[in-house]
């Protein structure tokens, strides 16, 4: 479930980045305010005028709001953005800060006030200077951006226990581990990844890195699964969870030329199908050749090896789902030609 979510997230972000790179962006605050004057509806302008400065960011996507124009101007993938370069030159590198500054300036414009850029910029410059210091010690410090960072999995449990009431914990215990983790991945899981600095780096991300876990989605997945087990009195089996994620990347890795079948040189694998082995819920993935010019196709599976299959077998394999794929692979690999 976590892997499928990761792939979906990657595709969404790829689309958004591509879109952002093709979007014309303003070159400075004056230019941005002029654009927003025509881009924003009257109702949105009213909301902006009546919103406190510190809450303006909540109008924008992805900070609980739906307005995306400013997001596209400042998103990390928009490397050609002139206004991002303008902000960075003026000491504001964080895209959330950049979006807030634009909104504060536009709010002043809507209210008929003069826009003093230095006055607006200065609080954010000071904050980012503090952040720059934190970044130098982010892998050892216990707090980043004003947020306490757990040091290990047990410390994560202590912090989560403080966040949630007893009634919430009772509801969590009534869910299956898979249901709880999948439900929380894009909510509390995202909060952990952002606030515990699993993307940017922290002592908690280093804790996982030292154990061979590198992707923030995997870190939060392990925390969520482990917390459910902790609440329900089960052994969290941290080592086995880590082994699962490490094996997941091994089985999903496209086969390289050095392990091709003897005599085979050019293979392309643009298609794969994932599953779990029923014995121990071990991750599996079958890679399917996509450049075959005959009715025979090579498939490769980390657990089963190589097999040259005919059109009928390929059709049967393509008709499988996550739950019955292993059975079909056993059947295919047991066939002797």
CORMO-V405145 format. One record per pair of residues at least 12 apart in sequence whose ideal C-beta (glycine too) atoms are under 10 Angstrom apart, sorted by the first residue. I is the first residue (numbers start at 1). J is the second residue. Records with the same first field share a line. If there is no record, write none. Layout:
# CORMO-V405145
I->J / J
This chain:
# CORMO-V405145
1->178 / 179 / 181 / 182 / 185 / 221
2->178 / 181 / 182 / 185 / 189 / 215 / 217 / 218 / 220 / 221 / 222 / 224 / 225 / 245 / 248
3->215 / 217 / 218 / 221 / 245 / 248 / 249 / 252 / 274 / 283 / 285
4->182 / 274 / 322
5->181 / 182 / 185 / 186 / 189 / 217 / 221
6->185 / 215 / 216 / 217 / 218 / 221
7->274
8->186
9->185 / 186 / 190 / 217
10->217
13->75 / 76 / 77
14->77
16->61 / 62 / 68 / 71 / 72 / 75 / 77 / 78
17->72 / 75 / 76 / 77 / 78 / 79
18->77
19->68 / 72 / 75 / 77 / 78
20->68 / 71 / 72 / 73 / 74 / 75 / 76 / 77 / 78 / 79 / 80 / 81
21->72 / 75 / 77 / 78 / 79 / 80 / 81
22->72 / 78 / 80
23->68 / 69 / 72 / 73 / 75 / 78 / 80 / 81
24->72 / 73 / 80 / 81 / 82
25->69 / 70 / 72 / 73 / 74 / 78 / 80 / 81 / 82 / 83 / 84 / 85 / 86
26->70 / 73 / 81 / 82 / 83 / 86 / 102
27->81 / 82 / 83 / 85 / 86
28->82 / 83 / 85 / 86 / 87 / 90 / 117
29->83 / 86 / 87 / 90 / 101 / 102 / 104 / 105 / 106 / 109 / 115 / 117 / 120 / 121
30->105 / 109 / 115 / 117
31->82 / 83 / 86
32->69 / 70 / 73 / 74 / 82 / 83 / 86 / 98 / 101 / 102 / 103 / 105 / 106 / 109
33->102 / 105 / 106 / 107 / 108 / 109 / 110 / 115
34->106 / 109
35->69 / 70 / 73 / 83 / 102 / 106
36->48 / 67 / 69 / 70 / 102 / 103 / 105 / 106 / 109 / 110
37->106 / 109 / 110
39->67 / 69 / 70
40->59 / 67 / 69 / 106 / 110
41->67
44->59 / 65 / 66 / 67
45->106 / 107 / 109 / 110
46->110
47->59 / 65 / 67
48->67 / 103 / 104 / 106 / 107 / 109 / 110 / 111
49->106 / 107 / 108 / 109 / 110 / 111
50->107 / 110 / 111
51->103 / 107
52->107
53->100 / 103 / 104 / 107 / 108 / 120 / 123
54->100 / 104
55->100 / 103
56->99 / 100 / 101 / 102 / 103 / 104 / 106 / 107
57->70 / 96 / 97 / 99 / 100 / 103 / 104
58->103
59->99 / 100 / 103
60->74 / 96 / 99 / 100 / 102 / 103
61->75 / 99
62->75 / 96 / 190
63->96 / 99 / 100
65->99
67->99 / 103
69->99 / 102
70->83 / 95 / 98 / 99 / 100 / 101 / 102 / 103 / 106
71->95 / 96 / 99
73->87 / 95 / 98 / 99 / 102
74->87 / 92 / 94 / 95 / 96 / 97 / 98 / 99 / 100 / 101 / 102
75->95 / 98 / 99
76->95
78->95
81->95 / 98
83->98 / 101 / 102
84->98
86->98
87->99 / 101 / 102 / 121 / 124
90->117 / 118 / 121 / 124 / 125
91->121 / 122 / 124 / 125 / 126 / 128 / 129
92->120 / 121 / 124 / 125 / 127 / 128
93->124 / 125 / 128 / 131 / 132
94->124 / 127 / 128 / 131 / 145
96->124
97->121 / 123 / 124 / 125 / 127 / 128 / 131
98->124
100->120 / 123 / 124
101->117 / 120 / 121 / 123 / 124
102->120
104->119 / 120 / 121 / 123 / 124
105->117 / 120 / 121
108->120
127->145 / 146
130->145 / 146
131->144 / 145 / 200
134->146 / 197 / 200 / 202
135->197 / 200 / 201
137->203
138->197 / 200 / 201 / 202 / 203 / 205 / 206
139->197 / 201 / 202 / 203 / 204 / 205 / 206 / 207 / 209
140->202 / 203 / 206
141->197 / 202 / 203
142->155 / 202 / 203
143->202 / 203
144->195 / 196 / 197 / 200 / 201 / 202 / 203 / 204
145->194 / 195 / 197 / 200 / 202
146->195
147->159 / 194 / 195 / 196 / 197 / 202
148->162 / 195 / 196
149->195 / 196 / 197 / 198 / 202 / 203 / 204 / 205 / 207
150->192 / 196 / 202 / 203 / 204 / 207 / 223
151->202 / 203 / 204 / 206 / 207
152->203 / 204 / 207 / 208 / 211 / 238
153->204 / 207 / 208 / 211 / 219 / 222 / 223 / 226 / 227 / 230 / 236 / 238 / 241
154->226 / 230 / 236 / 238
155->203 / 204 / 207
156->192 / 196 / 204 / 207 / 219 / 220 / 222 / 223 / 224 / 226 / 227 / 230
157->223 / 226 / 227 / 230 / 231 / 236
159->192 / 196
160->172 / 188 / 192 / 223 / 224 / 227 / 230 / 231
161->227 / 230 / 231
163->188 / 191
164->188 / 227 / 231
169->227 / 231
170->231
172->184 / 224 / 227 / 228 / 231 / 232
173->228 / 231 / 232 / 233
174->232
175->228 / 232
176->228 / 232
177->224 / 225 / 226 / 227 / 228 / 229 / 231 / 232 / 234
178->225 / 228
179->228
180->224 / 225 / 227 / 228 / 231 / 232
181->220 / 221 / 222 / 223 / 224 / 225 / 226 / 227 / 228
182->221 / 224
183->224
184->220 / 221 / 223 / 224 / 227 / 228
185->217 / 220 / 221 / 224
188->220 / 223 / 224 / 227
189->216 / 217 / 219 / 220 / 221 / 223 / 224
190->216 / 217 / 220
191->220
192->204 / 216 / 219 / 220 / 223 / 224
193->205 / 215 / 216 / 217 / 219 / 220 / 223
194->216 / 220
196->216 / 219 / 220 / 223
197->216
198->215 / 216 / 217 / 218 / 219 / 220 / 223
199->215 / 216 / 217 / 219
200->216
201->216
204->219 / 223
205->219
207->219
208->220 / 222 / 223 / 242 / 245
211->238 / 239 / 241 / 242 / 245 / 246
212->242 / 243 / 245 / 246 / 249
213->241 / 242 / 245 / 246
214->245 / 246 / 249
215->245 / 249
217->245
218->241 / 242 / 244 / 245 / 246 / 248 / 249
219->245
221->241 / 244 / 245
222->236 / 238 / 241 / 242 / 244 / 245
223->236 / 241
225->237 / 238 / 241 / 244
226->238 / 241
229->241
240->280 / 281
243->282
244->276 / 280 / 281 / 282 / 283
245->283
246->283
247->282 / 283 / 284 / 302 / 303
248->274 / 276 / 282 / 283 / 284 / 285
249->283 / 285
250->283 / 285 / 302
251->272 / 274 / 275 / 277 / 282 / 283 / 284 / 285 / 286 / 287 / 301 / 302 / 303
252->272 / 274 / 283 / 284 / 285 / 287 / 302
253->272 / 285 / 287 / 302
254->267 / 268 / 269 / 270 / 272 / 285 / 287 / 300
255->267 / 269 / 287 / 289 / 298 / 299 / 300 / 301 / 302 / 306
259->300 / 305 / 306
260->298 / 300 / 306
261->298 / 300 / 305 / 306 / 307 / 308
262->306
264->289 / 298 / 306 / 308
266->289 / 291
267->287 / 289 / 290 / 291 / 292 / 297 / 298 / 300
268->288 / 289 / 290 / 291 / 292 / 298
269->286 / 287 / 288 / 289 / 290 / 291 / 298 / 299 / 300
270->287 / 288 / 289 / 290 / 291
271->286 / 287 / 288 / 289 / 290 / 299 / 318
272->285 / 286 / 287 / 288 / 290 / 299 / 300 / 301
273->285 / 286 / 287 / 288 / 299 / 301 / 317 / 318 / 320 / 321 / 322 / 325 / 328 / 329
274->286 / 322 / 325
275->301 / 320 / 321 / 322 / 323 / 324 / 325 / 326 / 327 / 328 / 329
276->322 / 323 / 325 / 326
277->303 / 325 / 326 / 329
278->323 / 324 / 326 / 327
279->326
282->302 / 303 / 326
283->302 / 303
284->301 / 302 / 303 / 304 / 325 / 326 / 329
285->300 / 301 / 302 / 303 / 325
286->299 / 300 / 301 / 302 / 303 / 304 / 307 / 317 / 320 / 325 / 326 / 328 / 329 / 332
287->299 / 300 / 301 / 302 / 306
288->300 / 301 / 309 / 314 / 317 / 318
289->308 / 309 / 314
292->308 / 309 / 311 / 314
294->308 / 310 / 311
295->309 / 310 / 311 / 312 / 314
296->308 / 309 / 310 / 311 / 313 / 314 / 337
297->309 / 310 / 311 / 313 / 314 / 317
299->313 / 314 / 317 / 329 / 332 / 333
301->325 / 326 / 329 / 332 / 333
303->326 / 329 / 330 / 333
304->326 / 329 / 330 / 332 / 333 / 334
305->333
306->333
307->329 / 332 / 333 / 335 / 337
308->337
309->332 / 333 / 335 / 337
310->332 / 335 / 337
313->328 / 331 / 332 / 335 / 337
314->332
316->328 / 331 / 332
317->329 / 331 / 332
